Amino acid sequence: MRALIPATDADVPQIVALMNRAYRGSATSLAWTTEHGYITGDRTTEAFLREDMAASPKASLMLWRDTEDGGLKGCVWLQPLGEGLWYLGSLAVDPDRQNGGLGRALLGAAELGIAAQGGRRVRMTVVNVRTGLIAWYERRGYRATGETNPFPYGDNRFGVPQRDDLCFVVLEKELPA
């Protein structure tokens, strides 16, 4: 399995472009993997991503690059929360390369990286109306905890909600020992 590499400040513009395309879609990529229809606007900006990176020095934004041309294929945020629990977020795959197992491979590499650092459990949050994505994670061993987190209405730094019933479903997975 390929290794993920840590992002640098120089990678931020490419990461932002990838995340915005992956989460919001484009005219050519409005697949089940996007938030099209219930959140509009940018998923992130260079300023916000740099702010998040600076505010969470123990977290790592990891990249998956093409071995042939070095192009950015995907990214994932990994953050230790303590006592073997890690947060996994911002998993994004180049929309032009979806449906080929890249997301599954990226998720697997992230889980291996967490386990290699002593992680035993992975937590993530997914917008509640992304039922196809929740089902995708469930097929990979994640389970709803029954917890939800409020959607940040009024804080448009993650986009502009188009519905008033959004929240985040908390999913967790136990990693093999």
C-alpha positions in Angstrom: 0.0 0.0 0.0 1.3 3.5 -0.8 2.2 5.9 1.9 0.6 9.2 2.4 2.8 12.3 2.6 2.3 15.3 4.8 1.1 18.5 3.1 3.2 21.6 3.1 2.1 25.2 2.9 3.1 25.1 -0.8 0.5 22.4 -1.3 -2.4 24.5 0.1 -3.7 26.0 -3.2 -3.9 22.5 -4.9 -5.6 21.0 -1.8 -8.2 23.8 -1.7 -9.0 23.3 -5.4 -9.3 19.6 -4.9 -11.5 19.8 -1.9 -13.8 22.4 -3.5 -14.2 20.2 -6.6 -14.7 17.0 -4.5 -17.2 18.4 -2.0 -19.1 20.9 -4.2 -18.7 19.3 -7.6 -18.4 21.1 -10.9 -20.5 21.2 -14.0 -18.9 17.9 -15.0 -18.8 16.2 -11.6 -22.1 16.3 -9.7 -21.9 12.8 -8.4 -23.2 11.2 -5.2 -20.0 12.2 -3.5 -20.7 15.9 -3.6 -22.8 18.2 -1.4 -24.4 19.7 -4.4 -28.0 20.7 -3.7 -27.7 21.3 0.1 -24.5 23.3 0.6 -23.2 25.8 -1.9 -20.0 27.9 -2.1 -16.5 26.9 -1.3 -15.8 24.0 1.0 -12.7 25.8 2.2 -10.3 28.6 1.2 -6.5 28.9 1.4 -6.8 31.2 4.4 -9.2 28.9 6.4 -7.1 25.8 5.6 -3.9 27.5 6.7 -5.7 28.7 9.9 -6.9 25.1 10.6 -3.4 23.7 10.1 -1.9 26.3 12.4 -4.6 25.8 15.1 -4.0 22.0 15.2 -0.3 21.4 15.3 -0.7 17.7 16.2 -3.0 17.1 13.2 -1.7 16.2 9.7 -3.1 17.0 6.4 -1.9 14.0 4.3 -1.7 13.8 0.5 -1.9 11.1 -2.0 0.0 11.9 -5.2 0.2 10.2 -8.6 3.4 8.3 -8.8 3.7 9.1 -12.5 3.1 12.8 -12.8 3.0 13.9 -9.1 -0.5 15.2 -9.5 -2.7 15.4 -6.4 -5.1 12.5 -6.3 -6.5 12.9 -2.8 -6.1 14.2 0.7 -7.2 13.4 4.3 -7.0 15.2 7.7 -5.8 13.0 10.6 -5.8 14.3 14.1 -5.1 12.5 17.4 -7.8 13.1 20.0 -6.2 11.2 22.8 -6.4 7.7 24.3 -6.1 5.9 20.9 -8.9 7.9 19.3 -8.2 9.8 16.1 -10.4 12.2 14.0 -10.4 11.6 10.2 -11.8 14.4 8.1 -11.7 16.2 4.8 -11.2 13.0 2.9 -11.3 14.1 -0.8 -10.5 12.3 -4.0 -10.0 13.9 -7.4 -13.6 13.7 -8.9 -12.1 12.7 -12.3 -10.5 9.7 -10.7 -13.5 8.4 -8.6 -15.1 5.0 -9.0 -11.7 3.3 -9.4 -11.0 2.4 -5.8 -8.9 5.4 -5.0 -11.2 6.5 -2.1 -11.1 3.1 -0.6 -7.3 3.0 -1.0 -6.9 6.4 0.5 -9.1 5.6 3.5 -7.2 2.3 4.0 -3.8 4.1 3.9 -5.1 6.7 6.4 -6.3 3.9 8.8 -2.9 2.1 8.5 -1.1 5.4 9.3 -3.3 5.9 12.4 -2.7 2.4 13.6 1.0 2.8 13.1 0.9 5.7 15.5 -1.0 3.7 18.1 -4.5 4.7 17.1 -7.2 2.1 17.9 -10.3 3.9 16.9 -11.2 6.4 14.2 -14.0 9.0 14.4 -15.5 11.1 11.6 -18.5 13.3 11.0 -20.6 13.3 7.8 -23.5 15.6 6.9 -26.6 13.7 7.7 -28.2 14.0 4.3 -25.2 12.4 2.6 -26.8 9.0 2.9 -24.8 7.5 0.0 -21.5 8.5 1.6 -22.6 7.3 5.0 -23.5 3.9 3.5 -20.0 3.9 1.7 -18.3 4.3 5.1 -20.5 1.7 6.7 -19.4 -0.8 4.1 -15.9 -0.1 5.2 -16.6 -0.8 8.9 -17.7 2.5 10.3 -20.8 2.6 12.5 -23.0 5.5 13.6 -22.5 6.2 17.3 -25.9 7.7 17.7 -24.3 11.1 18.3 -24.8 14.2 16.1 -23.1 17.5 16.0 -24.8 20.7 15.0 -24.2 22.2 11.6 -22.5 25.6 11.9 -25.4 27.7 10.6 -24.4 31.4 10.4 -20.7 30.5 9.8 -20.3 30.2 6.1 -16.6 29.3 6.2 -17.6 25.7 5.1 -20.2 26.8 2.6 -23.7 28.1 2.6 -26.4 25.6 3.7 -29.5 25.4 1.4 -31.5 23.4 4.0 -32.4 24.0 7.6 -32.2 20.3 8.7 -28.4 19.7 8.4 -26.3 18.2 11.2 -23.3 15.9 11.4 -23.6 12.2 12.1 -20.7 10.8 14.1 -19.3 7.6 12.8 -16.6 5.4 14.4 -14.5 2.4 13.5 -12.4 0.1 15.7 -9.1 -0.6 14.1 -7.6 -4.1 14.2 -5.1 -4.6 17.0 
